[in-house]
Structures are given as structure tokens and as C-alpha cells.
């Protein structure tokens, strides 16, 4: 439940910042009457991402068991790539995103057929966050069953909407640099677990059978069947008896990615104050 909550919270805050920038800039430039077109784009984007997620889940269940495991492995790999890209993308473009969006808004609202242009701008700006979320949720839902994962994701979205409203209204300040640094580190650990899970799924599908001897056993400390083990599996992809391949993939992803993440922290371009993003335009 924790992993879907924090990832969706992070993604939701990113989307809320984008929507807040667009809405605040339209108000600032005397174009508040065009907010409806923005909200149409946001709504269409959210609906499209929801439909894509439902279709993927429904399609996966129609596969035979072996194909389901192959699908799970492929989705986990895609999720690792997307989550990693998400973390480093926000570090790279955080400070410039406000100016870029405002320039695109000016182009959209001054062109003929501005309504369609503004709908499209809002749609694609939010769709990136939504599709990233869909890929992650499909991957993480395959690691555990029950209502905890969907509930965590829903709570994350609700919390991010609340934060977005507070930031837009200027009633609260959030240290975005600190926020994205901590959540980025957490997402990297989650992605490492997904990478190890991809190896496990590929083995269960019968397509990856090397280095499958047990590396070690943590069953005496934290058993998979216990509540702590279940929580760790749902959050970090924990396995109390991992294979050598799983350990190598986990560390092979985690160690260099964390190193690059820490090394890039000094060059981070993510703004440290909401006034540099949403609040400044309001």
C-alpha cells in the first residue's frame, strides 16, 4: 500500500503543478474564461489513462499462465525504465518547466482554434504523468492482490490533489527540491524491487533459467508469509529466498542508480519553493 501511495502522490503532485501553472497563467494574463478548455483536456487525459489501465489488466487475465508471467516481466521492465526516467527528468527540467509551459500556452491561446489547442496542451501535459502511473500500477498490482494496492494508489491521488489546491491558492509552501529528492530515492528502491521481480517472473515463464540457485534465506528473520514480509513484498518487491540472479539484478540496478542520483543532487534544477512554480503566477 505504501509504494502505490507514495508513487501516485509524487506523480499527482507533478501533475498538480503542471495544471496549477496553466491555470494560474491563464488567470494572470486575463484569460480565465479559457479555463474550461484546460479542464476538458485534464479530464480527457485522466479518463484515457484509466481506460488504458483497465484494458491492460483485462487483457492480461485472458493470457495462459506462462504468457501472464512473460507479460508481468515485460511490464516490470518497462516500469523500471519509466520510473527511473521520471526521477531524473524532474531533476533536469524542474526549474524550466514553468517558462516552457507558459510559452506553449501563449502559442495555443493566440492561434486560430485556440480551444482545441489548449485542450491538447493540457491533455498531453497531464497524460505523461498518467501513463507513467498506469505502467507502475499495472506492475505493482501484479506483485500483490487484495484491496491495499488500489487503496494506496487512490489515497496518493487524493493527497496530491489536496497539495495541489493548497499550492495554487498560496496557502502552503512545499520545499519541492526536498520533496522530489526524498520521493525520488524511494522510487529508485521500488524500481530495484520491480527489476528483481521481472527476473523472477521471467524464470516462472520458463525463459530465464540461469543463476537460479538460492543466494541466501531471510525466512528466519522476515518470512514472506508474515505481515511484515507481505508489506515489504508489496513495497519493495521483497523475497525471503531470492535467487542469485535476483540479487545481482537488484544490486546491479540499485547501486549505480543511487550513485548517479546522489551525484546529480548538487546539479538539481528542481525549484525549492512553490512560489517559483505555481505560486509565482497566481
Secondary structure as a PSIPRED ss2 file (coil, helix, strand):
# PSIPRED VFORMAT (PSIPRED V4.0)

   1 X C   1.000  0.000  0.000
   2 X H   0.000  1.000  0.000
   3 X H   0.000  1.000  0.000
   4 X H   0.000  1.000  0.000
   5 X H   0.000  1.000  0.000
   6 X H   0.000  1.000  0.000
   7 X H   0.000  1.000  0.000
   8 X H   0.000  1.000  0.000
   9 X H   0.000  1.000  0.000
  10 X H   0.000  1.000  0.000
  11 X H   0.000  1.000  0.000
  12 X H   0.000  1.000  0.000
  13 X H   0.000  1.000  0.000
  14 X H   0.000  1.000  0.000
  15 X H   0.000  1.000  0.000
  16 X H   0.000  1.000  0.000
  17 X H   0.000  1.000  0.000
  18 X H   0.000  1.000  0.000
  19 X H   0.000  1.000  0.000
  20 X H   0.000  1.000  0.000
  21 X H   0.000  1.000  0.000
  22 X H   0.000  1.000  0.000
  23 X H   0.000  1.000  0.000
  24 X H   0.000  1.000  0.000
  25 X H   0.000  1.000  0.000
  26 X H   0.000  1.000  0.000
  27 X H   0.000  1.000  0.000
  28 X H   0.000  1.000  0.000
  29 X C   1.000  0.000  0.000
  30 X C   1.000  0.000  0.000
  31 X C   1.000  0.000  0.000
  32 X H   0.000  1.000  0.000
  33 X H   0.000  1.000  0.000
  34 X H   0.000  1.000  0.000
  35 X H   0.000  1.000  0.000
  36 X H   0.000  1.000  0.000
  37 X H   0.000  1.000  0.000
  38 X H   0.000  1.000  0.000
  39 X H   0.000  1.000  0.000
  40 X H   0.000  1.000  0.000
  41 X H   0.000  1.000  0.000
  42 X H   0.000  1.000  0.000
  43 X H   0.000  1.000  0.000
  44 X H   0.000  1.000  0.000
  45 X H   0.000  1.000  0.000
  46 X H   0.000  1.000  0.000
  47 X H   0.000  1.000  0.000
  48 X H   0.000  1.000  0.000
  49 X H   0.000  1.000  0.000
  50 X H   0.000  1.000  0.000
  51 X H   0.000  1.000  0.000
  52 X H   0.000  1.000  0.000
  53 X H   0.000  1.000  0.000
  54 X H   0.000  1.000  0.000
  55 X H   0.000  1.000  0.000
  56 X H   0.000  1.000  0.000
  57 X H   0.000  1.000  0.000
  58 X H   0.000  1.000  0.000
  59 X H   0.000  1.000  0.000
  60 X H   0.000  1.000  0.000
  61 X C   1.000  0.000  0.000
  62 X C   1.000  0.000  0.000
  63 X C   1.000  0.000  0.000
  64 X C   1.000  0.000  0.000
  65 X H   0.000  1.000  0.000
  66 X H   0.000  1.000  0.000
  67 X H   0.000  1.000  0.000
  68 X H   0.000  1.000  0.000
  69 X H   0.000  1.000  0.000
  70 X H   0.000  1.000  0.000
  71 X H   0.000  1.000  0.000
  72 X H   0.000  1.000  0.000
  73 X H   0.000  1.000  0.000
  74 X H   0.000  1.000  0.000
  75 X H   0.000  1.000  0.000
  76 X H   0.000  1.000  0.000
  77 X H   0.000  1.000  0.000
  78 X H   0.000  1.000  0.000
  79 X H   0.000  1.000  0.000
  80 X H   0.000  1.000  0.000
  81 X H   0.000  1.000  0.000
  82 X H   0.000  1.000  0.000
  83 X H   0.000  1.000  0.000
  84 X H   0.000  1.000  0.000
  85 X H   0.000  1.000  0.000
  86 X H   0.000  1.000  0.000
  87 X H   0.000  1.000  0.000
  88 X H   0.000  1.000  0.000
  89 X H   0.000  1.000  0.000
  90 X H   0.000  1.000  0.000
  91 X H   0.000  1.000  0.000
  92 X H   0.000  1.000  0.000
  93 X H   0.000  1.000  0.000
  94 X C   1.000  0.000  0.000
  95 X C   1.000  0.000  0.000
  96 X C   1.000  0.000  0.000
  97 X H   0.000  1.000  0.000
  98 X H   0.000  1.000  0.000
  99 X H   0.000  1.000  0.000
 100 X H   0.000  1.000  0.000
 101 X H   0.000  1.000  0.000
 102 X H   0.000  1.000  0.000
 103 X H   0.000  1.000  0.000
 104 X H   0.000  1.000  0.000
 105 X H   0.000  1.000  0.000
 106 X H   0.000  1.000  0.000
 107 X H   0.000  1.000  0.000
 108 X H   0.000  1.000  0.000
 109 X H   0.000  1.000  0.000
 110 X H   0.000  1.000  0.000
 111 X C   1.000  0.000  0.000
 112 X C   1.000  0.000  0.000
 113 X C   1.000  0.000  0.000
 114 X H   0.000  1.000  0.000
 115 X H   0.000  1.000  0.000
 116 X H   0.000  1.000  0.000
 117 X H   0.000  1.000  0.000
 118 X H   0.000  1.000  0.000
 119 X H   0.000  1.000  0.000
 120 X H   0.000  1.000  0.000
 121 X H   0.000  1.000  0.000
 122 X H   0.000  1.000  0.000
 123 X H   0.000  1.000  0.000
 124 X H   0.000  1.000  0.000
 125 X H   0.000  1.000  0.000
 126 X H   0.000  1.000  0.000
 127 X H   0.000  1.000  0.000
 128 X H   0.000  1.000  0.000
 129 X H   0.000  1.000  0.000
 130 X H   0.000  1.000  0.000
 131 X H   0.000  1.000  0.000
 132 X H   0.000  1.000  0.000
 133 X H   0.000  1.000  0.000
 134 X H   0.000  1.000  0.000
 135 X H   0.000  1.000  0.000
 136 X H   0.000  1.000  0.000
 137 X H   0.000  1.000  0.000
 138 X H   0.000  1.000  0.000
 139 X H   0.000  1.000  0.000
 140 X H   0.000  1.000  0.000
 141 X H   0.000  1.000  0.000
 142 X C   1.000  0.000  0.000
 143 X C   1.000  0.000  0.000
 144 X C   1.000  0.000  0.000
 145 X C   1.000  0.000  0.000
 146 X C   1.000  0.000  0.000
 147 X C   1.000  0.000  0.000
 148 X H   0.000  1.000  0.000
 149 X H   0.000  1.000  0.000
 150 X H   0.000  1.000  0.000
 151 X H   0.000  1.000  0.000
 152 X H   0.000  1.000  0.000
 153 X H   0.000  1.000  0.000
 154 X H   0.000  1.000  0.000
 155 X H   0.000  1.000  0.000
 156 X H   0.000  1.000  0.000
 157 X H   0.000  1.000  0.000
 158 X H   0.000  1.000  0.000
 159 X H   0.000  1.000  0.000
 160 X H   0.000  1.000  0.000
 161 X H   0.000  1.000  0.000
 162 X H   0.000  1.000  0.000
 163 X H   0.000  1.000  0.000
 164 X H   0.000  1.000  0.000
 165 X H   0.000  1.000  0.000
 166 X H   0.000  1.000  0.000
 167 X H   0.000  1.000  0.000
 168 X H   0.000  1.000  0.000
 169 X H   0.000  1.000  0.000
 170 X C   1.000  0.000  0.000
 171 X C   1.000  0.000  0.000
 172 X C   1.000  0.000  0.000
 173 X C   1.000  0.000  0.000
 174 X C   1.000  0.000  0.000
 175 X C   1.000  0.000  0.000
 176 X H   0.000  1.000  0.000
 177 X H   0.000  1.000  0.000
 178 X H   0.000  1.000  0.000
 179 X H   0.000  1.000  0.000
 180 X H   0.000  1.000  0.000
 181 X H   0.000  1.000  0.000
 182 X H   0.000  1.000  0.000
 183 X H   0.000  1.000  0.000
 184 X H   0.000  1.000  0.000
 185 X H   0.000  1.000  0.000
 186 X H   0.000  1.000  0.000
 187 X H   0.000  1.000  0.000
 188 X H   0.000  1.000  0.000
 189 X H   0.000  1.000  0.000
 190 X H   0.000  1.000  0.000
 191 X H   0.000  1.000  0.000
 192 X H   0.000  1.000  0.000
 193 X H   0.000  1.000  0.000
 194 X H   0.000  1.000  0.000
 195 X H   0.000  1.000  0.000
 196 X H   0.000  1.000  0.000
 197 X H   0.000  1.000  0.000
 198 X H   0.000  1.000  0.000
 199 X H   0.000  1.000  0.000
 200 X H   0.000  1.000  0.000
 201 X H   0.000  1.000  0.000
 202 X H   0.000  1.000  0.000
 203 X H   0.000  1.000  0.000
 204 X H   0.000  1.000  0.000
 205 X C   1.000  0.000  0.000
 206 X C   1.000  0.000  0.000
 207 X C   1.000  0.000  0.000
 208 X C   1.000  0.000  0.000
 209 X C   1.000  0.000  0.000
 210 X C   1.000  0.000  0.000
 211 X C   1.000  0.000  0.000
 212 X C   1.000  0.000  0.000
 213 X C   1.000  0.000  0.000
 214 X E   0.000  0.000  1.000
 215 X C   1.000  0.000  0.000
 216 X C   1.000  0.000  0.000
 217 X C   1.000  0.000  0.000
 218 X C   1.000  0.000  0.000
 219 X C   1.000  0.000  0.000
 220 X C   1.000  0.000  0.000
 221 X C   1.000  0.000  0.000
 222 X C   1.000  0.000  0.000
 223 X C   1.000  0.000  0.000
 224 X C   1.000  0.000  0.000
 225 X C   1.000  0.000  0.000
 226 X C   1.000  0.000  0.000
 227 X H   0.000  1.000  0.000
 228 X H   0.000  1.000  0.000
 229 X H   0.000  1.000  0.000
 230 X H   0.000  1.000  0.000
 231 X H   0.000  1.000  0.000
 232 X H   0.000  1.000  0.000
 233 X H   0.000  1.000  0.000
 234 X H   0.000  1.000  0.000
 235 X H   0.000  1.000  0.000
 236 X H   0.000  1.000  0.000
 237 X C   1.000  0.000  0.000
 238 X C   1.000  0.000  0.000
 239 X C   1.000  0.000  0.000
 240 X C   1.000  0.000  0.000
 241 X C   1.000  0.000  0.000
 242 X C   1.000  0.000  0.000
 243 X E   0.000  0.000  1.000
 244 X H   0.000  1.000  0.000
 245 X H   0.000  1.000  0.000
 246 X H   0.000  1.000  0.000
 247 X H   0.000  1.000  0.000
 248 X H   0.000  1.000  0.000
 249 X H   0.000  1.000  0.000
 250 X H   0.000  1.000  0.000
 251 X H   0.000  1.000  0.000
 252 X H   0.000  1.000  0.000
 253 X H   0.000  1.000  0.000
 254 X H   0.000  1.000  0.000
 255 X H   0.000  1.000  0.000
 256 X H   0.000  1.000  0.000
 257 X H   0.000  1.000  0.000
 258 X H   0.000  1.000  0.000
 259 X H   0.000  1.000  0.000
 260 X H   0.000  1.000  0.000
 261 X H   0.000  1.000  0.000
 262 X H   0.000  1.000  0.000
 263 X H   0.000  1.000  0.000
 264 X C   1.000  0.000  0.000
 265 X H   0.000  1.000  0.000
 266 X H   0.000  1.000  0.000
 267 X H   0.000  1.000  0.000
 268 X C   1.000  0.000  0.000
 269 X C   1.000  0.000  0.000
 270 X C   1.000  0.000  0.000
 271 X C   1.000  0.000  0.000
 272 X C   1.000  0.000  0.000
 273 X C   1.000  0.000  0.000
 274 X H   0.000  1.000  0.000
 275 X H   0.000  1.000  0.000
 276 X H   0.000  1.000  0.000
 277 X C   1.000  0.000  0.000
 278 X H   0.000  1.000  0.000
 279 X H   0.000  1.000  0.000
 280 X H   0.000  1.000  0.000
 281 X H   0.000  1.000  0.000
 282 X C   1.000  0.000  0.000
